């Protein structure tokens, strides 16, 4: 069993910043990668950022230069730092984790989502 706990969403004015967090817990042997998707009404779900256990990162073009994802492997936690937020960043953000359990089972787990609203 793997669980994700997301936090950090909320209301922020354009140009402001938020830091999200996603902590994975459960029968986790390794967390191979974690990432964030976002989904806004009328738009396709978008992979915003991901980070591997080795620290390699990937970002959507729409957030490059503004978002930074980091991780604490010991805590199985990732922290997307979102700066210079724009109204178009408004969406529900979902954490996803790709883990291997102690039984060596590969698991893909999604968080419940946290709402980020960028508005003045």
Secondary structure in CASP SS format (residue, H / E / C, confidence):
PFRMAT SS
TARGET T0000
AUTHOR 0000-0000-0000
METHOD secondary structure of the structure
MODEL  1
X C 1.00
X E 1.00
X E 1.00
X E 1.00
X E 1.00
X E 1.00
X E 1.00
X C 1.00
X C 1.00
X E 1.00
X E 1.00
X E 1.00
X C 1.00
X C 1.00
X C 1.00
X C 1.00
X C 1.00
X E 1.00
X E 1.00
X C 1.00
X E 1.00
X E 1.00
X E 1.00
X E 1.00
X E 1.00
X E 1.00
X C 1.00
X E 1.00
X E 1.00
X E 1.00
X E 1.00
X E 1.00
X E 1.00
X E 1.00
X E 1.00
X E 1.00
X E 1.00
X E 1.00
X E 1.00
X C 1.00
X C 1.00
X C 1.00
X C 1.00
X C 1.00
X C 1.00
X E 1.00
X E 1.00
X E 1.00
X E 1.00
X E 1.00
X E 1.00
X E 1.00
X C 1.00
X C 1.00
X C 1.00
X C 1.00
X E 1.00
X E 1.00
X E 1.00
X C 1.00
X C 1.00
X C 1.00
X C 1.00
X C 1.00
X C 1.00
X C 1.00
X E 1.00
X E 1.00
X E 1.00
X E 1.00
X E 1.00
X E 1.00
X H 1.00
X H 1.00
X H 1.00
X C 1.00
X E 1.00
X E 1.00
X E 1.00
X E 1.00
X E 1.00
X E 1.00
X C 1.00
X C 1.00
X C 1.00
X C 1.00
X H 1.00
X H 1.00
X H 1.00
X C 1.00
X E 1.00
X E 1.00
X E 1.00
X E 1.00
X E 1.00
X E 1.00
X E 1.00
X E 1.00
X E 1.00
X E 1.00
X E 1.00
X C 1.00
X C 1.00
X C 1.00
X C 1.00
X E 1.00
X E 1.00
X E 1.00
X E 1.00
X E 1.00
X C 1.00
X C 1.00
X C 1.00
X E 1.00
X E 1.00
X E 1.00
X E 1.00
X E 1.00
X C 1.00
X C 1.00
END
